[in-house]
């Protein structure tokens, strides 16, 4: 015989499954953890390209496809850049090899690219 405690756990589990199926029936989009973290991050999405001693700030919509094409993806770094008198912190580096363009991106930019379907 099954105890009443086990029946309670089964019933609660079935209610949760029914709730999720009902949300699916209504085609409700439940935000993923990455989308929630993107919304909670107060920083701006930053993407910086460097070549030699030249550095430039890129539009994040242009940056995401470029990041996807690089061979070394998402190498963890902790670097600050000074562009136009503003200190910008980045956490990831993307590059193909030595003496090529390096791309640096912060976590907000990384989450933006991931949420838009890029393989970064």
LUMMI-53041 format. One record per residue: x, y, z of N, C-alpha, C in turn; residue number from 1. Coordinates in steps of 0.05 Angstrom, whole numbers, padded with zeros to 5 digits. Layout:
    n.u    n.v    n.w   ca.u   ca.v   ca.w    c.u    c.v    c.w seq
      X      Y      Z      X      Y      Z      X      Y      Z NUM
...
***
This chain:
    n.u    n.v    n.w   ca.u   ca.v   ca.w    c.u    c.v    c.w seq
  00017 -00023  00000  00000  00000  00000  00018  00025  00000   1
  00009  00045 -00014  00024  00070 -00017  00015  00089  00005   2
  00034  00102  00018  00027  00120  00040  00014  00146  00029   3
  00001  00160  00046 -00012  00185  00038  00008  00207  00031   4
  00032  00205  00043  00052  00225  00036  00062  00222  00007   5
  00065  00198 -00002  00073  00193 -00030  00051  00202 -00049   6
  00026  00197 -00042  00004  00207 -00058  00004  00237 -00060   7
  00010  00250 -00038  00011  00280 -00038  00033  00290 -00056   8
  00056  00277 -00056  00078  00285 -00073  00071  00281 -00102   9
  00058  00258 -00108  00050  00252 -00136  00029  00273 -00145  10
  00010  00280 -00128 -00011  00299 -00136  00001  00327 -00141  11
  00020  00335 -00124  00032  00362 -00128  00048  00362 -00154  12
  00062  00340 -00159  00077  00338 -00184  00059  00339 -00208  13
  00036  00326 -00207  00017  00326 -00229  00005  00354 -00233  14
  00001  00368 -00211 -00010  00396 -00214  00011  00414 -00228  15
  00036  00411 -00220  00058  00427 -00233  00060  00420 -00263  16
  00058  00395 -00270  00060  00387 -00298  00036  00398 -00313  17
  00012  00396 -00301 -00012  00407 -00314 -00010  00437 -00318  18
  00002  00451 -00299  00006  00480 -00302  00025  00486 -00325  19
  00047  00472 -00327  00066  00476 -00349  00053  00470 -00376  20
  00038  00448 -00377  00024  00441 -00402  00003  00462 -00409  21
 -00011  00474 -00389 -00030  00495 -00395 -00016  00520 -00406  22
  00007  00527 -00394  00022  00550 -00405  00031  00544 -00434  23
  00039  00519 -00439  00046  00512 -00466  00023  00514 -00485  24
 -00001  00506 -00476 -00025  00508 -00493 -00031  00537 -00500  25
 -00026  00556 -00482 -00030  00584 -00487 -00007  00597 -00502  26
  00013  00581 -00509  00037  00590 -00523  00051  00613 -00508  27
  00053  00611 -00482  00066  00631 -00466  00096  00626 -00467  28
  00111  00648 -00471  00140  00646 -00471  00150  00650 -00442  29
  00162  00630 -00432  00174  00632 -00405  00204  00640 -00410  30
  00213  00661 -00398  00240  00670 -00403  00261  00650 -00392  31
  00282  00646 -00408  00303  00628 -00399  00320  00643 -00378  32
  00337  00628 -00366  00355  00640 -00346  00373  00661 -00359  33
  00383  00655 -00383  00400  00674 -00397  00385  00700 -00403  34
  00360  00698 -00411  00345  00723 -00417  00340  00738 -00392  35
  00335  00724 -00370  00330  00738 -00345  00355  00752 -00335  36
  00378  00739 -00337  00403  00752 -00330  00409  00776 -00347  37
  00403  00774 -00373  00407  00796 -00391  00391  00821 -00382  38
  00366  00816 -00374  00348  00838 -00366  00358  00850 -00339  39
  00369  00834 -00321  00377  00843 -00295  00404  00858 -00296  40
  00420  00854 -00316  00446  00866 -00319  00442  00896 -00326  41
  00453  00914 -00309  00449  00943 -00313  00470  00954 -00332  42
  00491  00940 -00339  00512  00951 -00356  00502  00951 -00385  43
  00516  00966 -00402  00511  00966 -00431  00526  00943 -00443  44
  00515  00932 -00465  00529  00912 -00480  00553  00925 -00494  45
  00577  00914 -00489  00602  00925 -00500  00616  00905 -00517  46
  00624  00913 -00541  00641  00897 -00558  00663  00915 -00569  47
  00688  00906 -00565  00711  00921 -00574  00728  00904 -00592  48
  00736  00916 -00615  00755  00902 -00633  00782  00915 -00630  49
  00803  00898 -00630  00830  00908 -00628  00847  00895 -00650  50
  00865  00911 -00661  00885  00901 -00679  00911  00917 -00675  51
  00931  00903 -00665  00955  00917 -00658  00950  00936 -00635  52
  00955  00962 -00639  00949  00981 -00617  00924  00998 -00623  53
  00908  00989 -00643  00884  01003 -00649  00860  00989 -00636  54
  00843  01005 -00624  00819  00994 -00610  00795  01010 -00619  55
  00773  00997 -00623  00748  01011 -00631  00724  00996 -00619  56
  00704  01012 -00612  00679  01002 -00601  00661  00995 -00624  57
  00649  00970 -00624  00632  00961 -00645  00603  00960 -00636  58
  00585  00963 -00655  00556  00959 -00651  00552  00929 -00644  59
  00537  00923 -00624  00533  00896 -00615  00520  00879 -00637  60
  00502  00891 -00653  00489  00875 -00675  00509  00867 -00696  61
  00530  00883 -00700  00551  00876 -00719  00571  00856 -00707  62
  00574  00858 -00681  00594  00842 -00667  00587  00813 -00665  63
  00561  00807 -00660  00553  00779 -00656  00560  00760 -00680  64
  00555  00768 -00705  00563  00750 -00727  00593  00747 -00729  65
  00608  00768 -00722  00637  00767 -00723  00648  00748 -00702  66
  00636  00749 -00678  00644  00731 -00657  00640  00702 -00665  67
  00618  00696 -00678  00611  00669 -00686  00631  00658 -00706  68
  00645  00675 -00721  00664  00665 -00741  00692  00659 -00730  69
  00697  00667 -00706  00724  00664 -00695  00730  00635 -00686  70
  00755  00627 -00688  00762  00600 -00681  00764  00595 -00651  71
  00776  00614 -00637  00778  00612 -00607  00755  00629 -00596  72
  00736  00616 -00583  00712  00629 -00574  00710  00630 -00544  73
  00704  00654 -00533  00697  00656 -00505  00720  00652 -00486  74
  00744  00658 -00494  00767  00655 -00475  00763  00675 -00452  75
  00763  00666 -00428  00758  00684 -00405  00782  00703 -00401  76
  00775  00728 -00399  00795  00749 -00393  00783  00768 -00373  77
  00799  00785 -00361  00789  00806 -00344  00806  00831 -00351  78
  00796  00846 -00370  00811  00868 -00381  00793  00893 -00381  79
  00806  00916 -00378  00792  00941 -00379  00804  00957 -00403  80
  00787  00970 -00418  00795  00987 -00440  00787  01015 -00434  81
  00803  01035 -00442  00796  01063 -00440  00791  01074 -00468  82
  00765  01077 -00474  00757  01087 -00500  00740  01112 -00496  83
  00748  01134 -00510  00733  01159 -00508  00730  01168 -00479  84
  00750  01164 -00463  00749  01173 -00435  00732  01156 -00417  85
  00722  01134 -00427  00705  01116 -00411  00719  01089 -00407  86
  00719  01080 -00382  00731  01055 -00374  00710  01032 -00380  87
  00717  01013 -00397  00700  00991 -00404  00712  00965 -00396  88
  00698  00949 -00381  00707  00923 -00372  00696  00901 -00390  89
  00713  00882 -00398  00705  00860 -00415  00713  00834 -00401  90
  00699  00812 -00407  00704  00787 -00395  00710  00764 -00414  91
  00706  00768 -00440  00710  00746 -00459  00726  00756 -00483  92
  00743  00739 -00494  00759  00746 -00517  00754  00725 -00539  93
  00752  00735 -00564  00747  00718 -00587  00769  00726 -00608  94
  00782  00706 -00620  00802  00711 -00640  00806  00687 -00657  95
  00820  00691 -00680  00826  00669 -00698  00855  00659 -00694  96
  00873  00678 -00691  00901  00671 -00687  00917  00696 -00680  97
  00944  00693 -00681  00961  00715 -00675  00961  00735 -00699  98
  00964  00760 -00693  00965  00781 -00713  00939  00783 -00729  99
  00917  00778 -00716  00890  00781 -00728  00874  00799 -00709 100
  00850  00805 -00718  00832  00822 -00702  00822  00806 -00678 101
  00824  00818 -00654  00814  00806 -00630  00788  00820 -00623 102
  00769  00805 -00613  00743  00817 -00604  00740  00812 -00575 103
  00734  00833 -00560  00729  00831 -00531  00700  00839 -00525 104
  00687  00824 -00508  00659  00829 -00502  00654  00825 -00472 105
  00635  00840 -00462  00627  00837 -00434  00604  00817 -00432 106
  00596  00810 -00408  00576  00789 -00404  00549  00797 -00415 107
  00542  00823 -00413  00516  00832 -00424  00516  00828 -00454 108
  00538  00834 -00468  00539  00830 -00497  00538  00800 -00504 109
  00552  00784 -00488  00552  00755 -00492  00524  00744 -00490 110
  00509  00752 -00469  00482  00742 -00466  00464  00753 -00488 111
  00468  00777 -00498  00453  00788 -00520  00456  00770 -00545 112
  00481  00763 -00551  00487  00746 -00574  00474  00719 -00571 113
  00477  00707 -00547  00465  00680 -00542  00435  00681 -00545 114
  00422  00702 -00534  00393  00703 -00535  00383  00708 -00564 115
  00400  00718 -00581  00392  00723 -00609  00400  00700 -00627 116
  00408  00678 -00616  00413  00654 -00632  00441  00650 -00643 117
  00460  00667 -00636  00487  00664 -00646  00502  00643 -00630 118
  00519  00629 -00643  00535  00608 -00630  00561  00619 -00621 119
  00560  00633 -00598  00584  00646 -00587  00594  00632 -00562 120
***
